[in-house]
Amino acid sequence: MKHLIKTISLLLLLCGAVNVQAALRVVTTTEDLAAIAREIGGPAIEVESLTPSTRDPHFAEAKPSMIRKVYRADLLILIGADMEIGWLPPLLQSARNSRVQGGNSGFLDISTEIPLLGKMSGPVSRAMGDVHAKGNPHYWLDPRNGILMARAIAARLSELDHEHSADYQTRLASFEERLKQKIVDWQTSLAPLKGQAVIAYHTSFIYLADAFNFTIADEVEPKPGISPGASHLNHLVSRIKREKIGILIMEPYYEQRSSRYLNEQTDIQIAVLPQSVGARPDVKNYFDLFDRIVAILSEAQSKLKTGAQ
């Protein structure tokens, strides 16, 4: 009897292992992609992000743990537009997983599905800073692009896993419906910001500005990825005062000394926005991301109206 119980227990363990193995292994380059993949894939997939959302995804470093994730992956989803160009190619080479190499069905570059802003037609050099000739890669910060991202992920999951294709499409439809309604709500909340100019720290928020109809007049960085000097900061002080610009937006991982200086000189409101899912503890999914962004921008706008510091 004991032998029978042990045999049954072993079989159950083996079955459990088979079930775990049956889940499609998805690896993403960012937490935002992972969050949308979880919405679409549900229990049929396992999702891991290669980079934490508390750091700039441009500058990751290939680690053994990342190599293991890519080695085991059935599908690799990347932001693209050369955002991961500094670290993903050597990672793919080290992982030696043919399934997720470029050109194969396990490799999904979402940037090819998005109408990218900021494409450059002329020569590009490092003297121009951290620029992206293919277009600005921060497209997930327009929630309308979240729908396009989800559609691309659902299509590729269905291609790789026909058995759960109907489930993926059902979850996609639900995600789209919820996101479209939330976009209306978010745009209504940020209506007072329409047509206004803001200062951004980096060139990452052009999609957010496009989605919510405000403009980015200038950046704290004189060139993308280049720290500001005294001359550029003084130029910004003059422009902020002259054009009565009231809000500065930035990611939490950039230095805040420059922004504080601008605030001290001009009273500009500093809005530190979560740039990705997981950038702060209360941003657990793609909907949370924009809930928090909208709340922070609305608060900054309210302070402008009341003259609060």
VEXDREN-2710 file (C-alpha; in Angstrom, 1 decimal):
% VEXDREN-2710
k/r/px/py/pz
1/MET/0.0/0.0/0.0
2/LYS/2.8/2.4/0.9
3/HIS/4.5/1.5/-2.4
4/LEU/1.3/2.3/-4.3
5/ILE/0.9/5.7/-2.5
6/LYS/4.5/6.5/-3.4
7/THR/4.0/5.5/-7.0
8/ILE/0.8/7.7/-7.2
9/SER/2.6/10.6/-5.6
10/LEU/5.4/10.3/-8.1
11/LEU/3.0/10.2/-11.0
12/LEU/1.3/13.3/-9.7
13/LEU/4.6/15.1/-9.4
14/LEU/5.5/14.1/-12.9
15/CYS/2.1/15.3/-14.2
16/GLY/2.6/18.6/-12.5
17/ALA/6.0/19.0/-14.0
18/VAL/4.5/18.3/-17.5
19/ASN/1.8/20.9/-16.9
20/VAL/4.5/23.5/-15.9
21/GLN/6.5/22.6/-19.0
22/ALA/3.4/22.9/-21.2
23/ALA/3.0/26.6/-20.4
24/LEU/4.5/28.8/-23.1
25/ARG/7.7/30.4/-21.7
26/VAL/7.7/34.1/-22.6
27/VAL/10.6/36.5/-21.9
28/THR/10.3/40.2/-22.4
29/THR/12.9/43.0/-22.3
30/THR/10.7/45.3/-20.1
31/GLU/8.1/45.0/-17.4
32/ASP/5.6/46.9/-19.5
33/LEU/5.7/44.1/-22.2
34/ALA/5.5/41.5/-19.5
35/ALA/2.4/43.2/-18.0
36/ILE/0.6/43.2/-21.3
37/ALA/1.7/39.6/-22.1
38/ARG/0.2/38.5/-18.8
39/GLU/-3.1/40.2/-19.6
40/ILE/-3.3/38.4/-22.9
41/GLY/-1.7/35.0/-22.0
42/GLY/-3.2/34.4/-18.7
43/PRO/-2.5/31.0/-17.1
44/ALA/-1.4/29.5/-20.5
45/ILE/2.0/31.3/-20.4
46/GLU/4.8/32.0/-18.0
47/VAL/6.3/35.5/-18.3
48/GLU/9.6/37.0/-17.0
49/SER/11.1/40.4/-17.7
50/LEU/14.8/40.7/-18.3
51/THR/15.1/44.2/-16.8
52/PRO/13.6/45.8/-13.7
53/SER/11.4/48.8/-14.1
54/THR/13.4/50.8/-11.5
55/ARG/16.3/51.2/-14.0
56/ASP/16.8/52.7/-17.4
57/PRO/16.2/49.8/-19.9
58/HIS/18.7/51.3/-22.3
59/PHE/21.6/50.3/-20.2
60/ALA/21.0/46.8/-18.9
61/GLU/23.9/44.4/-18.5
62/ALA/23.8/40.8/-19.7
63/LYS/23.9/38.5/-16.6
64/PRO/23.9/34.7/-16.3
65/SER/20.4/34.8/-14.9
66/MET/19.2/36.7/-18.0
67/ILE/21.0/34.2/-20.3
68/ARG/19.2/31.3/-18.6
69/LYS/15.8/33.0/-19.1
70/VAL/16.5/33.5/-22.8
71/TYR/17.9/30.0/-23.2
72/ARG/14.6/28.5/-21.9
73/ALA/12.3/30.9/-23.7
74/ASP/9.8/30.0/-26.4
75/LEU/9.1/33.6/-27.2
76/LEU/11.2/36.7/-26.7
77/ILE/9.3/40.1/-26.9
78/LEU/11.3/43.3/-27.2
79/ILE/10.6/47.0/-27.4
80/GLY/12.9/47.3/-30.4
81/ALA/13.8/50.6/-32.2
82/ASP/17.3/49.8/-31.0
83/MET/16.4/50.5/-27.3
84/GLU/18.1/47.2/-26.3
85/ILE/20.9/47.4/-28.9
86/GLY/23.6/47.8/-26.3
87/TRP/22.9/44.5/-24.4
88/LEU/20.4/42.2/-26.2
89/PRO/22.5/41.0/-29.1
90/PRO/25.3/39.6/-26.9
91/LEU/22.7/38.1/-24.7
92/LEU/21.1/36.3/-27.6
93/GLN/24.4/35.1/-28.8
94/SER/25.3/33.7/-25.3
95/ALA/21.9/32.0/-24.8
96/ARG/22.2/30.0/-28.0
97/ASN/18.4/29.5/-28.4
98/SER/17.5/29.3/-32.0
99/ARG/13.8/29.7/-31.3
100/VAL/14.2/33.3/-30.2
101/GLN/16.7/34.5/-32.7
102/GLY/15.7/37.3/-35.1
103/GLY/13.6/36.2/-38.0
104/ASN/12.2/33.2/-36.2
105/SER/8.6/32.9/-34.8
106/GLY/9.9/33.1/-31.2
107/PHE/11.3/36.6/-31.8
108/LEU/8.8/39.5/-31.6
109/ASP/9.9/43.1/-32.1
110/ILE/6.9/45.1/-31.1
111/SER/8.3/48.4/-32.6
112/THR/7.5/47.0/-36.1
113/GLU/3.8/47.2/-35.2
114/ILE/3.8/50.8/-33.9
115/PRO/3.7/54.1/-35.8
116/LEU/6.9/55.4/-34.3
117/LEU/7.5/59.1/-33.6
118/GLY/10.8/60.9/-33.9
119/LYS/12.2/58.9/-36.9
120/MET/15.5/60.4/-38.2
121/SER/16.2/60.5/-41.9
122/GLY/19.7/62.1/-41.9
123/PRO/23.0/60.8/-40.6
124/VAL/23.1/59.9/-37.0
125/SER/26.2/60.1/-34.7
126/ARG/27.0/59.7/-31.0
127/ALA/27.7/63.5/-31.0
128/MET/23.9/63.9/-31.2
129/GLY/23.5/62.1/-27.8
130/ASP/21.5/58.9/-27.2
131/VAL/19.3/59.2/-30.3
132/HIS/17.3/56.5/-32.1
133/ALA/17.3/56.7/-35.9
134/LYS/14.5/54.2/-36.2
135/GLY/12.2/56.3/-34.0
136/ASN/11.6/57.0/-30.3
137/PRO/11.2/53.6/-28.5
138/HIS/9.1/54.9/-25.5
139/TYR/5.9/54.1/-27.4
140/TRP/4.2/52.2/-24.5
141/LEU/3.6/55.6/-22.8
142/ASP/0.8/56.2/-25.2
143/PRO/-2.0/53.9/-23.9
144/ARG/-3.4/53.8/-27.5
145/ASN/-0.3/51.9/-28.4
146/GLY/-1.0/49.5/-25.6
147/ILE/-3.8/48.1/-27.8
148/LEU/-1.4/47.6/-30.8
149/MET/1.1/45.9/-28.5
150/ALA/-1.6/43.6/-27.1
151/ARG/-2.8/42.7/-30.6
152/ALA/0.7/41.8/-31.8
153/ILE/1.3/39.7/-28.7
154/ALA/-2.0/37.9/-29.0
155/ALA/-1.3/37.1/-32.7
156/ARG/2.1/35.6/-32.0
157/LEU/0.9/33.6/-29.0
158/SER/-1.9/32.2/-31.1
159/GLU/0.7/31.3/-33.8
160/LEU/2.9/29.5/-31.3
161/ASP/0.1/27.9/-29.2
162/HIS/-2.9/27.0/-31.4
163/GLU/-4.5/25.1/-28.5
164/HIS/-5.1/28.3/-26.6
165/SER/-5.7/30.7/-29.5
166/ALA/-9.4/31.3/-28.7
167/ASP/-8.5/32.1/-25.1
168/TYR/-5.8/34.6/-26.2
169/GLN/-8.3/36.3/-28.5
170/THR/-11.0/36.4/-25.8
171/ARG/-8.5/38.0/-23.3
172/LEU/-7.4/40.4/-26.0
173/ALA/-11.0/41.6/-26.6
174/SER/-11.5/42.1/-22.9
175/PHE/-8.2/44.0/-22.6
176/GLU/-9.0/46.3/-25.5
177/GLU/-12.5/47.1/-24.2
178/ARG/-11.2/48.0/-20.7
179/LEU/-8.3/50.0/-22.1
180/LYS/-10.4/52.0/-24.6
181/GLN/-12.8/53.1/-21.7
182/LYS/-9.9/54.0/-19.5
183/ILE/-8.3/56.1/-22.2
184/VAL/-11.5/58.2/-22.4
185/ASP/-11.4/58.6/-18.6
186/TRP/-7.7/59.5/-18.6
187/GLN/-8.2/62.0/-21.4
188/THR/-11.1/63.6/-19.6
189/SER/-9.0/63.9/-16.4
190/LEU/-6.2/65.6/-18.2
191/ALA/-8.3/67.9/-20.4
192/PRO/-7.0/71.0/-18.4
193/LEU/-3.5/70.1/-19.7
194/LYS/-4.5/70.2/-23.3
195/GLY/-2.5/72.6/-25.4
196/GLN/-0.1/73.5/-22.5
197/ALA/3.7/73.2/-22.8
198/VAL/5.8/71.3/-20.2
199/ILE/9.5/70.6/-19.7
200/ALA/10.7/67.0/-19.8
201/TYR/14.0/65.7/-18.4
202/HIS/14.6/63.2/-21.2
203/THR/13.0/62.6/-24.6
204/SER/10.9/59.8/-23.3
205/PHE/7.5/61.5/-23.0
206/ILE/6.7/62.5/-26.6
207/TYR/4.1/59.6/-26.8
208/LEU/2.5/60.6/-23.5
209/ALA/2.2/64.2/-24.8
210/ASP/0.7/63.1/-28.1
211/ALA/-1.9/60.9/-26.3
212/PHE/-3.0/63.7/-23.9
213/ASN/-2.6/66.7/-26.2
214/PHE/0.1/68.7/-24.4
215/THR/3.5/69.7/-25.8
216/ILE/7.1/69.3/-24.7
217/ALA/8.8/72.6/-25.1
218/ASP/12.3/71.6/-24.1
219/GLU/14.3/69.0/-22.1
220/VAL/16.5/69.3/-19.1
221/GLU/19.1/67.3/-21.0
222/PRO/20.7/69.4/-23.7
223/LYS/21.0/66.3/-25.8
224/PRO/19.5/62.9/-25.0
225/GLY/21.6/61.1/-22.4
226/ILE/23.8/64.2/-21.7
227/SER/23.7/65.7/-18.3
228/PRO/22.8/69.5/-18.2
229/GLY/25.4/72.1/-17.4
230/ALA/24.9/75.6/-15.9
231/SER/24.5/77.2/-19.3
232/HIS/21.7/75.0/-20.4
233/LEU/19.9/75.2/-17.0
234/ASN/20.1/79.0/-17.2
235/HIS/18.6/78.9/-20.7
236/LEU/15.7/76.8/-19.3
237/VAL/15.2/79.2/-16.4
238/SER/14.8/82.0/-18.9
239/ARG/12.5/80.1/-21.1
240/ILE/10.3/78.8/-18.3
241/LYS/9.8/82.3/-17.0
242/ARG/9.3/83.9/-20.4
243/GLU/6.8/81.3/-21.6
244/LYS/5.3/80.7/-18.2
245/ILE/5.8/76.9/-18.3
246/GLY/4.4/75.4/-15.2
247/ILE/5.3/71.6/-15.1
248/LEU/8.4/69.6/-15.4
249/ILE/8.0/65.8/-16.0
250/MET/10.7/63.2/-15.4
251/GLU/11.3/59.6/-14.5
252/PRO/12.3/58.6/-11.0
253/TYR/15.7/57.2/-11.9
254/TYR/17.2/60.5/-13.1
255/GLU/19.1/62.9/-10.9
256/GLN/16.9/65.5/-9.3
257/ARG/19.4/68.2/-8.5
258/SER/18.8/69.9/-11.9
259/SER/15.1/69.8/-11.5
260/ARG/15.2/71.2/-8.0
261/TYR/17.3/74.0/-9.2
262/LEU/14.8/74.9/-11.9
263/ASN/12.0/74.7/-9.3
264/GLU/13.9/77.0/-6.9
265/GLN/14.5/79.6/-9.7
266/THR/11.1/79.5/-11.4
267/ASP/8.6/77.7/-9.1
268/ILE/8.0/75.1/-11.8
269/GLN/6.1/72.0/-10.5
270/ILE/8.1/68.8/-10.6
271/ALA/6.0/65.8/-11.6
272/VAL/8.0/62.5/-11.1
273/LEU/6.1/60.0/-13.3
274/PRO/6.4/56.3/-13.1
275/GLN/7.7/55.4/-16.6
276/SER/6.9/51.7/-16.4
277/VAL/4.9/49.0/-14.7
278/GLY/6.6/48.3/-11.4
279/ALA/8.4/51.7/-11.2
280/ARG/6.6/52.2/-7.8
281/PRO/4.8/49.7/-5.6
282/ASP/1.3/50.8/-6.5
283/VAL/1.9/50.4/-10.3
284/LYS/1.3/46.6/-10.7
285/ASN/-0.1/46.6/-14.2
286/TYR/-0.6/48.6/-17.4
287/PHE/-3.8/50.3/-16.1
288/ASP/-2.1/51.2/-12.8
289/LEU/0.7/52.9/-14.8
290/PHE/-1.6/55.5/-16.4
291/ASP/-3.8/55.8/-13.3
292/ARG/-0.7/57.0/-11.4
293/ILE/0.6/59.2/-14.3
294/VAL/-2.8/60.9/-14.7
295/ALA/-3.1/61.4/-10.9
296/ILE/0.3/63.0/-10.6
297/LEU/-0.2/65.3/-13.6
298/SER/-3.6/66.3/-12.3
299/GLU/-2.1/67.1/-8.9
300/ALA/0.6/69.2/-10.5
301/GLN/-2.0/71.0/-12.6
302/SER/-4.1/71.7/-9.5
303/LYS/-1.1/73.2/-7.6
304/LEU/-0.5/75.6/-10.5
305/LYS/-4.1/76.8/-10.2
306/THR/-3.9/77.4/-6.5
307/GLY/-0.3/78.7/-6.5
308/ALA/0.9/76.0/-4.1
309/GLN/4.6/75.4/-3.9
END
